[in-house]
Amino acid sequence: MKKYFAILFACSAFITTTSSAQQKIEKYCEVHCSERAFAINSVKVVFLPGKADSLFSFKDTTIRANLENVEQFQTITDVLNYMSSLNWELAAATGVGSEHYFYFKKIFDRSEISTP
């Protein structure tokens, strides 16, 4: 009888943990910073989510609005600190001359993403 209850408990624990697990989705965005001519420590920042809006749609519209706020910053350090405060992780960075490209990623639950 004890074996029966142990097996039943193990099965129910497995079903509970696997059914509550949510599917995770990685999303990426790009931030382009270009140094302004004749301005010390000043950059023009452009947020680039990608061309396909359907791939970067969230149920919570404040997520995208917060990301678009990155364009208000004047220095690269402020941009990196702001994205970090939003829990976006720097995935890659590259630059050519006065142009700097930063690629960020974040893992979301499928429930946070809008599906077309």
Summary of the structure (lengths in Angstrom):
residues: 116
radius of gyration: 21.1
end to end distance: 50.9
largest distance: 82.0
contacts: 262
relative contact order: 0.23
helix: 41%
strand: 34%
